[in-house]
Amino acid sequence: MAQFDDERKPLVEALLQAIIEACPTLTETIKWNAPTFCYEGKDRMTFMLHKKDRVGLILHTGAKPKEDKKAPHLYTDDTELLEWNSNIRATITFADCDEFSSKRDLFKKAVERWVEETKSL
């Protein structure tokens, strides 16, 4: 983060802090030039920083199992923050710190649920 010189840095830092609070057992690394969080060595969340007007978090299950864009979602998201990309991949995006602050508790709930639902995958 020290080298991340971007106006979105406060938003990225707020998201990072919330993930760490919600899921303290995850390990953090850098993958694809962005923070990535792993559960027991398996990638579960990766920041999406290439779109300059927002910050996204990709929720995924690593390289396995295979995605199916037509299959039902892994579970029903009661936070309404997830935008499902396939049965096993979703994204959460925020435009700014104000939007994130208003949904911080829901965000923490969403990432906790993702880790719980994907533990066995």
N, C-alpha and C positions, 0 to 999 in steps of 0.2 A: 504494500500500500504506500510505502514511502515514495516509490517512483511513479505512482499513479497521479499524474498532474492533470486533473480534469475538474470541471465545475460540479460534476456529480459525485465527487469524493465524499461529501458529508452523507449523501444518501447511501452510497455503498457501505460506508462505515456503520451507519445505523442498521442496515440489513445484516451485516456481519455480526454485529453485537447481538441482535435479536436471535440469530441462528445459534450462536454460542450459548445464549441463555436458555433457549428452548431445547437444545440437543447437545449438552456438554460432552457427551461421549464420542461425538464425531471427530474425525481428524481432518485437518485442513491442509490443502496443498495448492499448488498453482498448476493448472492444466489449461491448455489452449489460451495462455496469457490471461487467465482469470482465476479467481479463487474457486476451488472445488472442495466439497465436503464429502467424506467417505464414511461408510459404516462397515466396520470389520474389513477394511481394504477394498470395498466395492464403492465405486462412485455413485452418489445419490443426488447431489445438487451442484450445479455449476453456474456461476454468474455469466450473464450475457451482457457484454459491454460494448458491442459493436454499433448499436443504435444510439446515436448521440442525444436523442430527445427523451431517453428513459433508461432505467436499469431493470434488467430482467433476471430472474432466477429460473433456470431450467431444472425441473424435477425429473429425474430419470432413474433407470435401473442398471446403468452400466451397459456393457456390450451384450449381455444376455439377460433375459430372453428376447426373442424377436418381437418387434413392434407389429401391431396390426391396427391400421387406421380405421378399420371398419368394425372392430370388436368392441364390446362394451368397455367402459372405463374400469380401471382397477377397483375403484370404489366411488361412492357418492360423496362429493365434496360439499360439506355443509357450511364452509366459510365463504363460498362463492368467489374465491380469489383465483382458483385454478382455471386456466384456459387449456383444455385438453388438446394435445397434438396427436395422440394415439391412445391405445389402451393402457400404455405404461409410460407415457411421457406427457408432462404438462409444463406450463410456464406461469409465472406470476410476474407482473410488471408494475412498476411505479414510475410516475413522471417526475415526482419531486418529494422532498422531505415532508411537506404538509400532507400530501396524500398518504404517504407511508405512516406518518404519525397517527392519522385517524384510523388506520387499519392494522396497527402494530400487533395488537393482541390476536386478531384473526390470523395474521401472518405467522405468528409463533405457533398457533394451533395448527395451521396448515402444514408447516414443516415438520412438526412433531408427528402428525398423522402420517405424512409421507414416509418418514423413517419407519414408523411402526408397521405400516402396510407393506413395505418392501423388504423387511428384514429377511424373509425366507426366499427372496428371489435372487 
